[in-house]
């Protein structure tokens, strides 16, 4: 990225955090679309990773957590949104997907 853009060294941490936040959001959306709408393995996912993703997405615990998270997002009850504390299932899933993709790339 620094080939095309320049910034002050003190901004590195902020730029990195912003980049990772945007990348995680984009990856989450891509993987949700793959999980919900793609019936066959995309070309950019290896056979091993695809098998791991299918196993994870088919796991009862994962499905339960996904349903709970969806109902929590749809809930009108309560007046606050937790923004700190334990990571939710989606963050764990994203970290897993990112680590798998990093293993593929490296």
ABEGO torsion letter per residue (X at the ends): XAAABBBBAAAAAAAAAAAAAAAAAAAAAAAAAAAAABABBBAABBAAAAAAAAAAAABAAAAAAAAAAAAAAABABEABBBABEBBBAAAAAAAAAAAAAAAAAX
